[in-house]
Amino acid sequence: SCWICFLGGAGLGQFPHVAYNEFLLKLSDRLNAAVLTAPYSVGLNHWELAKTTGEILRKAQLQCEEDLGYPSTLPVYGLSHSLGCKLSTLYMAATNRDYDGVGFLAYNNFGFSDTVRLVRELAQQVQKGQGTSSSSAEANMFNQFFDLAETAVGALGVDF
């Protein structure tokens, strides 16, 4: 028996009971684990999201121990996906939250502008791998699209 404190990714993290239900149920059954999740709406203030979600999970665990008689000696594991990994990392660093183990699924610490650059490079590699050659007009349009995306992100100051 153990605790699993789970934080989902951006968007999906708002509805963990739907988006991660099958995964968490199987994990709970196999490990005889009590799974706690903290739904959250995506925002740009990741420090605040980390604090809020971390405290929800911490307080839920305490409530289960006090009100439902769960033993306080059970090992506690943190498990997160995507943005949830970043939030968990921030919370653990800020509060010295001590888990018996931590698992991160698809941790992406890139900012959005870095992600746009990464997608551009990936798309170019896929085109090369497929042996498709595009005309200079198509290549120019492709590059303009990604240039626009990078410029827009930079101009808006949106980098999360």
N, C-alpha and C positions, 0 to 999 in steps of 0.2 A: 504494500500500500504506500501511496505517496500523494503529494500535491503536484499539480501542473498548473502554473500560472501562465496563461496564453494571451498574447496580443497579436491580432491579425494585421494585415497590410492596409495600405491606404484604400479607402472605399470599402473593401471587404471587411475591414476592422469595425465598421459601423454595425454590421450584422453578423457577428461571429457564430451565432446560433444557427444561421442559415448557411453562410459561406463555408464554414469549417465543420459543420455538424458531423458528417460521416467520418471524417478524419479523426476528430476528437473523441467520438464515441468508440471507434475501434481502438484508439490509444488507451482510453479509459478502461475498456474491457480487458485488454491484454495486460495492462499493468496494475489493474485494480486501483486506478488512480481517481482521485477527486480532481476535476478540471474546473478551474475558474477562468473566466474571460472578462474583459472590460471593454465594452463597445465604446467607440469614440467617433466623432465627426472629424474629418480631415481639416486641418488648419495649418497656418504657416508658423505658428508659435509652438515649435516642437518641444521647447522646455516646459511650457505649460501643459501640453498634452502628456508629456512623460510624467510630470508630477501628478496630474489628475488620474491617469490610468494606473500608475504605480500604487497610488494610495487606495484606489478602488480595490485592486487585487489584495493588497495588504490587509485592508479592513474586512474584506469578505472572508479571508482566511481566518482572521481573529474571530469574526462572528460565528463561523462554522465551528470553531473550537469551543467558544463559550456557550453558544446556544444549542448546538447539535451534538456536542460531546466528541468531536474529532480530536484525536490525540495531538498534542502540540509537539510530539517527538517525531512525527512523520517527516521524511525528507521532502524538501521543496525544490522543484525544478522549474526553471523559466524556459518557456518555449515561445518563439516569435517568428513571424513571417514579414518580410519586406520592411515597410516603415515601422512595424511593431518592433523589429530588431533595434532600430535606431532609438525608439522611445525607451525600450528596455535598457539599452546601454546607457542612455542619459540618466535614467532613474537610478540604476545601480551605482553609477559613478557619483551622483549627487548625494545619495543617501547611504551608501555603503551597504545596500541590500545584499545579503549573503544567501545565495542559492547553493544547493548541493550539486547542481549542474545546470548548464545553460545550453540550449540548442537554438541556432539561428537558421531559418530557411530562407534562402534568397535574400540575404542581406545586401542591400544596395546603398552604399554611402555616397554615391554620385549626386551632385546637384543636378537640377533639371537641364541646365545648359550643357553640362558634361554628358548627360544622357543623350541629348540631341546629337552631339558630336559622335558618341558611340554608335548610335543608330545609323548615322550617315556612313560611318566606316563599315559597319556590318552589312548594310545594303550594298555598298560597293563590292565587298568581298563576295556576297551572294551572287551579284551580277557576273563577276569574274569567274566564279566557280561554275556557274551555269553556262559559261561560254557565250553569253549574250553580249554582243557589242551594240552599243547605242550610238545613234548619230550624234554629232556634236551639238545639235539643237536639243536633243533629249538629255544629253549629259549636262548641258548648260541649265536647262529647266530643273533638273534634279538638284544641281548645286544651288540654284537660286532658292529653291524651296527650303533647303536646310539652312542656307544663309539667312533667309527671312525668319525662320524659327529661332535661330540663335540670337538674331538681332532683337526680335520681339521679347524674348525671355530677358535679355540684358536690359532692354529699355524699360520694361515693366518692373524690373528689380525682383522678379519672381524666381527664386532659386531655392527649392526645398528638396 
